[in-house]
Amino acid sequence: METWNLFTSNDIVVAALGILGIASVFVVFGTATSKVNKRELTMQEFYAQIRAREETKETKKLDDKSNYDTSSK
């Protein structure tokens, strides 16, 4: 039990800083993962809206072409 008495306050401070450093790594990874997931979902929704608009434009063009009236000329 005498070995615990060999630790100085500096050793305890260094150990505490090491534990805080490791904890901060986990916090940073968790935050980054969360933000990347949110961004990916936002980008998927954005591209889905763009595709829907393009499909609507294509459908409108096809409808306009099919409804073109040549009998009046």
SULWOSUL-V902717 format. One record per residue. N is the residue number from 1. RES is the residue in one small letter. SS is DSSP state (H for helix, E for strand, C for the rest). Layout:
# SULWOSUL-V902717
n=N res=RES ss=SS
n=N res=RES ss=SS
This chain:
# SULWOSUL-V902717
n=1 res=m ss=C
n=2 res=e ss=H
n=3 res=t ss=H
n=4 res=w ss=H
n=5 res=n ss=H
n=6 res=l ss=H
n=7 res=f ss=C
n=8 res=t ss=C
n=9 res=s ss=H
n=10 res=n ss=H
n=11 res=d ss=H
n=12 res=i ss=H
n=13 res=v ss=H
n=14 res=v ss=H
n=15 res=a ss=H
n=16 res=a ss=H
n=17 res=l ss=H
n=18 res=g ss=H
n=19 res=i ss=H
n=20 res=l ss=H
n=21 res=g ss=H
n=22 res=i ss=H
n=23 res=a ss=H
n=24 res=s ss=H
n=25 res=v ss=H
n=26 res=f ss=H
n=27 res=v ss=H
n=28 res=v ss=H
n=29 res=f ss=H
n=30 res=g ss=H
n=31 res=t ss=H
n=32 res=a ss=H
n=33 res=t ss=H
n=34 res=s ss=H
n=35 res=k ss=H
n=36 res=v ss=H
n=37 res=n ss=H
n=38 res=k ss=H
n=39 res=r ss=H
n=40 res=e ss=H
n=41 res=l ss=H
n=42 res=t ss=H
n=43 res=m ss=H
n=44 res=q ss=H
n=45 res=e ss=H
n=46 res=f ss=H
n=47 res=y ss=H
n=48 res=a ss=H
n=49 res=q ss=H
n=50 res=i ss=H
n=51 res=r ss=H
n=52 res=a ss=H
n=53 res=r ss=H
n=54 res=e ss=H
n=55 res=e ss=H
n=56 res=t ss=H
n=57 res=k ss=H
n=58 res=e ss=H
n=59 res=t ss=H
n=60 res=k ss=H
n=61 res=k ss=H
n=62 res=l ss=H
n=63 res=d ss=H
n=64 res=d ss=H
n=65 res=k ss=H
n=66 res=s ss=H
n=67 res=n ss=C
n=68 res=y ss=C
n=69 res=d ss=C
n=70 res=t ss=C
n=71 res=s ss=C
n=72 res=s ss=C
n=73 res=k ss=C
